[in-house]
Amino acid sequence: MWKIRGIAGRDASLGGRVASVAVLLIVTTSCGGRVAKTATAELTTLTIGFGLVAGTTPEIGIQQVARSLALEDLTSVSVDGTALAKLAESWSASADGLRLVVHLRPAATFHSGKPADAEAVRRVLQRQLPSRLGAAFEDVADIRATSDREIEITLRRRSSFVLDAFGDTAIREAQGDLSGTGPFYVTNNTGTEIEMRANERYYAGKPAIDRIVIKPFTSLRAAWAEMLRGRVDMLYDVGVDALDSLASSSEVNVFTFQRGGFAYLVLLNVRKPPLNDAGFRRELNAAIDRRALLDEVWAGHGASADGPVPPRHWAYRPDLPRFAYKPVPPGPAARLRRFTCLLLDPSHERLALLVQRQLQGIGVDVDFKFVSAEQGVAQIRSGDFDAVLLDYAQGPGLVRQYLNWYSGAPNNLGGYSSKAVDAALDNMRFAADDQAYKTAVAAFQTAIVGDPPAIFLTWRERARAVSRRFHVPAVPPGTDVFTTVRSWTPVARVGAVSTN
């Protein structure tokens, strides 16, 4: 009944996404999970299976997994948007908010053995913060290393987004490589398989897992099958169609979590008619039954994206204006309206078909067209597109919203501009206290709901599957257990790892 051009015949039934899309748009041998023996010691090996979806390459997915283990940000960001200590042990701001002092962990070193001192981190911040802050980088007057372990950031004006950006600034020894401060370092990288070893100098203590092997598979289903055979210890991403089978397995634990403020949305190019009409964009959002999307596409795993602010963010309020399902069927004389939407990931076909069907109910014909990630990125960068279905970062730190929707911002790919949204984001950026920040967040959500830049669909929930041969410590609800992999222990060695 409804078709998507360019996707017929592809196996797109599994969950997952093209991992390269968000990155491009915004700027060994396996032991099969068993204990490997060397001449001197037994190595506890964790084999991670990464299932590829159509259009991806091994270099994209497994390299990202390796980066998350080898590189660390100054801070981590909790599911509620709160900054937590990471490479930065602590930080403090002056009373006027114009001086931010960051204290680094004293024992931190790069994998090369060189100290991850204040001067090295200062150079990384100087290089990366402009892209992490966009125009808000103009708030930064100076970044100085005032001692081996202390960095002082002087601001021209108070800016809440600077601390937000710390959670998206990977500290590495040299730009482009994987020499960081993380708990594991790369020993062999063939491009199609990566081997990592435990960092014995890690400031929080050597991990109990000695060796990690990251292996790509042709599909999520193939990785899943290898895990059920006991040849893979962790499935990095579990598709919704595999959740029930794995959850019932006596050999596997499944952990679900909200994926860091990522939302599925249809990004609209508001420079093109009829998408340049805010009333039409409101009508498109009102036609979406988000509950049906969750139930039929994601088997209930996720949340309705009825606004741009992640519902777990500390500044979110449930009484804020939200997109509501109120479709307006076309009258008998209504003119059919249509536009084309790019589809960069075949695994999103089910979501695309349901969105297509719901919009047909209000007399809107969306022609979903499958293109490769490279072709889609080229079209989006050139402005030659109507819309694109994306798994798009909206948090957890709200500096992402500034980069996505502020007029002229680097990730504002649809040419969106709103004085009300700009004013709310500026007030968020310069907020003097928590109450002022919450007031600005409320104004931002109100403005987006009134003048939407996209069709907001669902917040994404993801899942990891881990063999029960490994003990995984408890984490707060909604937290990704993979962030604690340093503390995972083989069941026979529970309690043997440092908890510093």
C-alpha positions in Angstrom: 0.0 0.0 0.0 2.7 2.5 1.0 6.2 2.1 -0.4 9.6 3.6 0.1 11.7 4.2 -2.9 15.0 2.4 -3.1 14.5 0.0 -0.2 12.6 -2.9 -1.7 14.3 -6.2 -1.3 16.6 -5.1 1.6 16.7 -6.8 4.9 15.7 -3.9 7.1 13.7 -5.7 9.8 16.4 -5.3 12.5 16.9 -2.4 14.9 19.9 -0.2 14.7 21.0 2.9 12.8 23.7 4.3 10.5 26.2 5.3 13.2 28.0 7.6 10.8 25.1 9.9 10.1 25.1 12.1 13.2 28.9 12.3 13.1 29.0 13.4 9.5 26.2 15.8 9.8 27.7 17.5 12.9 30.9 18.0 11.6 43.7 -9.5 16.3 42.1 -12.5 17.0 39.0 -13.3 19.0 39.0 -15.8 21.9 35.2 -16.2 21.5 34.7 -14.8 24.9 36.7 -17.6 26.6 39.8 -17.2 28.7 42.9 -16.7 26.5 46.3 -18.0 27.6 49.6 -16.3 27.2 53.0 -17.5 28.3 52.8 -15.6 31.5 49.1 -15.3 32.6 45.5 -15.9 31.8 43.7 -13.0 30.1 40.0 -12.4 30.8 38.6 -11.4 27.5 35.3 -9.7 26.7 34.2 -10.1 23.1 31.8 -7.4 21.9 29.7 -8.1 18.9 28.7 -5.1 16.8 25.9 -5.9 14.3 26.1 -3.7 11.2 23.1 -2.4 9.3 22.9 -1.9 5.6 25.0 1.0 4.4 27.5 1.0 7.3 31.1 -0.1 7.4 33.1 -1.8 10.1 35.2 1.3 10.4 32.2 3.4 11.5 30.7 1.3 14.3 33.5 -0.5 15.9 35.7 2.6 15.9 33.1 4.4 17.8 32.9 1.6 20.4 36.7 1.8 20.8 36.7 5.5 21.2 34.2 5.3 24.0 36.6 3.0 25.9 39.9 4.8 25.0 38.9 8.4 25.3 37.2 10.3 28.1 35.5 13.7 28.3 36.2 16.2 31.0 32.8 15.4 32.5 30.1 12.8 31.9 26.5 13.8 31.7 23.8 11.9 33.6 20.4 11.1 32.1 19.0 14.2 33.8 21.5 16.5 32.2 23.7 16.9 35.3 27.4 17.1 34.9 29.4 14.4 36.7 33.1 14.2 37.4 35.2 12.3 34.9 38.7 13.4 33.9 37.8 16.7 35.7 37.7 15.8 39.4 35.9 18.9 40.3 35.1 22.5 39.2 34.0 25.8 40.7 32.7 29.1 39.4 33.2 32.6 40.8 30.2 34.4 42.2 29.8 36.5 39.1 30.0 33.4 36.8 32.9 34.9 34.8 35.7 32.5 36.1 35.5 28.7 35.9 38.3 26.7 37.5 38.6 23.0 36.6 40.6 20.6 38.7 42.0 17.6 36.9 42.6 14.2 38.4 46.2 14.1 39.7 47.0 10.6 38.6 45.6 10.8 35.0 47.9 9.9 32.2 47.6 9.3 28.5 48.0 5.7 27.2 51.5 6.7 26.1 52.4 7.3 29.7 52.6 11.1 29.3 50.7 13.1 31.9 47.2 14.3 31.0 48.1 17.6 32.6 46.5 21.0 32.4 48.5 22.3 29.5 47.6 19.2 27.4 43.9 19.5 28.2 44.0 23.2 27.6 45.2 22.6 24.0 42.3 20.1 23.5 39.8 22.6 24.8 41.1 25.4 22.6 40.8 23.1 19.6 37.5 21.5 20.3 35.3 24.0 22.1 34.6 26.2 19.1 32.8 23.3 17.4 31.1 22.2 20.6 29.8 25.6 21.4 29.2 27.2 18.0 28.7 31.0 18.3 28.6 30.6 22.1 32.4 30.1 22.0 32.6 33.9 21.9 31.7 33.8 25.6 35.1 32.4 26.3 37.8 35.1 26.7 40.7 32.9 27.7 41.7 29.3 28.7 44.8 29.0 30.8 46.7 26.3 32.6 47.4 27.8 36.0 49.2 24.7 37.4 49.8 21.1 36.4 46.3 20.1 37.4 44.3 23.3 37.2 42.7 25.1 34.3 41.1 28.5 34.5 38.5 29.6 31.9 37.7 33.3 31.9 34.4 34.3 30.4 33.3 37.6 28.8 29.8 36.9 30.2 28.2 34.1 32.2 27.6 31.0 30.1 25.9 27.8 31.2 26.8 26.1 27.9 30.5 25.9 28.6 30.1 23.3 31.3 27.6 21.5 29.1 30.2 21.2 26.4 32.7 19.5 28.7 30.6 16.4 28.4 31.2 16.3 24.7 34.9 17.0 24.5 37.0 13.9 24.2 40.5 14.4 25.6 43.1 12.8 23.4 46.9 13.1 23.2 46.9 14.0 19.5 44.0 14.9 17.3 42.8 12.0 15.2 44.2 9.1 17.3 43.0 6.9 20.1 45.6 7.8 22.7 43.4 9.0 25.5 43.0 8.5 29.3 40.4 5.8 29.2 40.4 2.4 31.0 41.4 0.5 27.8 43.8 1.2 25.0 44.1 -0.1 21.4 46.7 -2.7 20.7 45.5 -3.9 17.3 43.2 -2.1 14.9 42.8 -3.8 11.5 39.8 -1.6 10.6 37.5 -4.7 10.7 38.4 -5.8 14.2 39.8 -4.1 17.2 41.7 -5.5 20.2 42.1 -3.5 23.4 44.0 -4.1 26.7 43.4 -2.9 30.2 45.1 0.4 31.1 47.2 -0.6 34.1 47.8 3.1 34.9 44.1 4.1 34.8 43.6 6.7 37.6 40.6 4.8 39.0 42.3 1.4 39.1 43.1 -1.3 36.5 40.0 -2.9 35.1 39.3 -6.6 35.9 38.8 -7.3 32.2 42.2 -7.7 30.7 41.3 -7.7 27.0 38.5 -6.6 24.8 37.9 -7.7 21.2 35.3 -5.7 19.2 34.0 -7.7 16.2 31.7 -6.5 13.5 29.0 -8.8 12.1 27.0 -8.5 8.9 23.8 -7.8 10.8 22.4 -7.5 14.2 20.8 -10.9 13.7 24.2 -12.5 13.0 25.8 -10.9 16.2 22.8 -12.0 18.2 23.1 -15.6 16.9 26.8 -15.7 17.9 26.0 -14.5 21.4 23.4 -17.3 21.8 26.1 -19.8 20.8 28.4 -18.4 23.5 31.0 -16.9 21.1 30.2 -13.3 22.0 30.0 -12.0 25.5 28.2 -8.7 24.8 25.8 -7.5 22.1 26.5 -3.8 21.8 23.1 -3.0 20.4 20.0 -5.2 20.7 17.2 -4.8 18.2 13.7 -4.7 19.5 12.9 -8.0 17.7 15.6 -9.8 19.7 14.7 -8.3 23.1 12.2 -11.0 24.2 14.4 -13.9 23.1 17.5 -12.6 24.9 15.6 -11.5 28.0 14.3 -15.0 28.4 17.7 -16.6 28.1 19.3 -18.0 31.2 22.8 -17.1 29.8 22.2 -13.4 29.2 21.2 -10.2 31.0 19.6 -7.4 29.0 20.0 -3.8 30.1 17.8 -1.0 28.6 18.6 2.7 28.8 17.5 6.0 27.4 20.1 6.9 24.7 21.6 10.2 25.9 18.9 12.5 24.6 18.6 11.1 21.1 15.2 11.4 19.4 13.8 10.2 16.1 12.6 13.1 14.1 11.9 14.2 10.6 14.1 17.2 10.1 12.3 19.7 7.8 14.0 22.1 5.3 12.0 25.2 6.2 13.4 27.1 3.2 11.1 25.1 0.9 7.3 25.3 0.5 5.1 24.1 1.9 7.5 23.4 4.8 8.2 27.1 5.2 4.7 27.5 6.7 4.8 27.1 10.5 1.1 26.3 10.5 1.7 23.4 8.2 4.5 22.1 10.4 2.2 22.3 13.4 -0.3 20.3 11.4 2.3 17.6 10.6 3.2 17.2 14.3 -0.5 17.0 15.3 -1.0 14.1 12.8 1.6 11.9 14.6 0.3 9.3 17.0 3.5 8.8 19.0 2.0 6.1 21.2 1.3 4.0 18.1 4.9 4.5 16.9 6.2 3.3 20.2 3.9 0.3 20.3 4.1 -0.8 16.7 7.8 0.1 15.9 9.6 -0.1 19.2 7.5 -2.6 21.1 6.9 0.0 23.8 10.6 0.7 24.4 11.1 4.5 24.4 9.0 7.6 25.1 6.9 10.0 23.0 9.0 12.9 21.7 6.2 15.4 22.3 8.6 18.3 22.7 12.3 19.1 22.2 13.4 18.8 25.8 14.3 15.3 27.1 11.6 14.4 29.7 14.3 13.2 32.2 16.2 16.5 32.1 16.2 18.2 35.5 14.8 21.4 34.0 11.8 19.7 32.3 8.3 20.2 33.6 5.4 17.9 32.7 3.0 20.9 32.5 5.0 22.4 29.6 3.2 22.8 26.2 3.6 19.6 24.1 2.7 18.2 20.7 -0.6 16.5 21.0 -2.2 13.9 18.6 -5.0 15.9 17.0 -5.1 15.0 13.3 -7.3 17.2 11.1 -8.6 15.2 8.1 -8.6 17.0 4.8 -11.9 18.4 3.4 -13.3 17.2 0.1 -11.8 20.1 -1.8 -8.4 20.0 -0.1 -5.3 19.9 -2.3 -2.9 17.0 -1.8 0.3 18.3 -0.3 3.5 16.3 -0.7 7.3 16.3 -0.1 10.2 13.9 -0.2 11.9 12.6 2.9 15.4 11.0 2.7 15.9 7.7 4.5 19.5 7.0 5.3 19.1 3.8 7.4 17.1 0.8 6.1 16.4 -0.3 9.6 14.2 2.8 10.0 11.8 1.5 7.3 9.1 0.4 9.7 9.1 3.8 11.4 9.0 5.6 8.0 6.1 3.5 6.8 4.0 4.2 9.9 4.8 8.0 9.7 3.9 7.9 6.0 0.5 6.3 6.8 -0.3 8.7 9.6 0.4 11.7 7.4 -1.6 10.3 4.6 -4.6 10.6 7.0 -4.4 14.4 6.8 -3.9 14.5 3.1 -0.1 14.7 3.1 1.9 12.4 0.8 5.5 11.8 1.9 7.7 10.0 -0.5 10.4 8.3 1.5 13.5 7.8 -0.6 16.4 5.6 0.5 19.9 7.0 -0.2 23.3 6.1 1.1 24.6 7.9 4.1 27.2 9.7 2.0 24.7 10.8 -0.6 22.3 11.9 2.0 24.9 14.0 3.9 25.9 15.6 0.6 22.3 16.6 -0.2 21.7 17.9 3.3 24.9 20.0 3.4 23.9 21.5 0.0 20.4 22.2 1.2 19.0 20.1 -1.7 16.4 18.2 0.4 12.9 18.5 1.7 13.1 16.4 4.8 15.2 13.6 6.4 14.5 11.0 9.0 17.2 11.0 11.6 18.1 9.7 15.0 19.1 13.2 16.3 21.0 14.3 19.4 18.8 16.6 21.5 20.7 16.2 24.8 21.4 15.2 27.5 23.1 18.6 27.8 20.9 21.3 26.3 23.8 22.9 24.5 22.8 20.5 21.7 19.5 22.3 21.4 21.5 25.6 20.8 23.6 24.0 18.1 20.5 22.4 16.4 18.0 25.2 16.4 19.6 28.6 17.0 19.5 30.8 13.9 22.7 30.1 11.8 24.0 27.4 14.3 26.3 24.8 12.8 23.8 21.9 13.2 20.8 23.9 12.1 20.6 21.9 8.8 17.1 22.9 7.8 17.6 26.7 7.8 15.3 27.2 10.8 15.0 30.6 12.4 12.8 31.8 15.2 13.2 35.0 17.3 11.3 33.4 20.2 13.6 30.2 20.1 16.7 32.3 19.8 15.7 34.5 22.8 14.9 31.4 24.9 18.2 29.8 24.1 20.1 33.0 24.9 18.3 33.2 28.2 19.3 29.5 28.9 22.8 30.3 27.9 23.2 33.3 30.2 21.0 32.1 33.1 22.3 33.3 36.5 20.7 30.5 38.5 18.7 27.3 38.2 15.3 29.1 38.3 16.3 31.4 35.4 17.5 28.3 33.5 14.2 26.5 34.1 12.2 29.5 33.0 14.3 29.7 29.8 13.8 25.9 29.1 10.0 26.4 29.5 10.1 29.3 27.0 12.2 27.3 24.6 9.8 24.3 24.6 6.8 26.6 24.2 8.4 28.3 21.2 9.4 25.1 19.5 5.9 23.6 19.9 4.4 26.8 18.4 6.9 26.9 15.5 8.4 23.4 15.0 11.5 22.9 12.9 10.9 19.1 12.6 8.3 16.4 13.1 9.2 15.0 16.6 8.6 11.3 16.9 10.0 9.3 19.8 12.9 9.3 22.2 15.1 6.3 21.6 15.6 3.5 24.1 18.5 1.1 23.5 19.6 -2.1 25.0 22.8 -4.0 25.7 23.0 -7.7 26.2 25.8 -9.2 28.5 26.7 -12.8 29.2 26.0 -13.8 32.8 29.6 -14.9 33.0 30.3 -11.3 33.8 29.0 -9.4 36.8 27.7 -5.9 35.9 27.2 -3.5 38.8 23.9 -1.8 39.3 23.5 1.6 37.7 20.8 4.3 38.1 17.6 3.7 36.0 18.1 4.8 32.4 21.9 4.7 32.6 24.0 2.9 30.0 25.7 -0.1 31.7 28.5 0.1 29.1 29.8 3.2 30.9 30.7 0.9 33.8 32.6 -1.7 31.8 35.8 -1.0 33.8 34.0 -2.4 36.9 32.7 -5.5 35.2 34.2 -8.7 36.6 34.1 -12.4 35.6 31.7 -14.1 38.0 34.6 -16.1 39.6 36.4 -12.8 40.4 33.6 -10.6 41.8 35.0 -8.1 44.2 38.5 -8.3 42.9 38.4 -4.9 41.1 39.2 -1.6 42.6 36.2 0.6 43.3 38.0 3.9 43.5 
